[in-house]
């Protein structure tokens, strides 16, 4: 639930405002989808939910 709610915060915009902050870069990366390879924390929301329900 926290990961889905954090989507509303648009951390990528905060990261753009503070380009030298590693903290915001890590948070922004984990709140966006990876294009075609790799996986971020955000990409595990739906599989995690299916695992818990199923």
N, C-alpha and C positions, 0 to 999 in steps of 0.2 A: 504494500500500500504506500509505503514511504517513497519507493522508486517511482510509482505512477504519479504521486502528488508532486514530486520534485520536477516533473516534466513542465509544470506550470511556471516554475521559477525561471526558466530559460537561462540556464547557467552558461550557455555559450555566449550570450550577450555580456554577461558579467566578465567572463574570461577575456573577451575582446577588449573590454574597458581596462583590464589589468594584464597586459600582454607579458609582463615579466614574472607574474606569480605562478609558480608551479602548482600550488594548491588549487587555484581556479581552473587551470588547464586539466588537471586530473579529474576534478568534478565534472567539468564540461564534457570531457571524453566519455565518461561513464554514464552520461545522460543523453547521449546521442547514439544513433544506429551507425554501425560500421558499414561502409558501402558494400563491398563484395567479399571481403576476406577478414578473418579475425572475429573477435567477439568482445563486446563491452558489457558492463554490468546491466545496461539497459536492455540488451538483447536476450537476457535470461529471464525476463519477467514472465512472458507467456509460457515458456517451457516449465518454469518453476511452478506456475499456477496449475498447469495441467498435471504435473507430477503430484502436487498436493491433493488435488481433487480426485484424480484417478486412482 
